[in-house]
Amino acid sequence: MREKIREIVADVLEAEPADESSFADDFEADSLLVIEIFSRFERDLGIKIPQDELTELDDLPTAYALVEKRVAAEDVRG
């Protein structure tokens, strides 16, 4: 799962982020790119992510945690 998350982020940012990289500071990712990352997570991973979690996404560890939380929630509801 983490490799797929990394692939999605790298594709959207058009760069290979390190775990400690800030999407905003290191890759100048604006809100539109963050929305694109979220959209790709939802489409490619089959999960729903609440819009209020958009502000939390700025690095890979946060992305991993958000996706894993949503996958777990989907499994519970599933």
Secondary structure, 3 states (H helix, E strand, C coil): CHHHHHHHHHHHHCCCCCCCCCHHHHHCCCHHHHHHHHHHHHHHHCCCCCHHHHHHCCCHHHHHHHHHHHHHHHHHHC
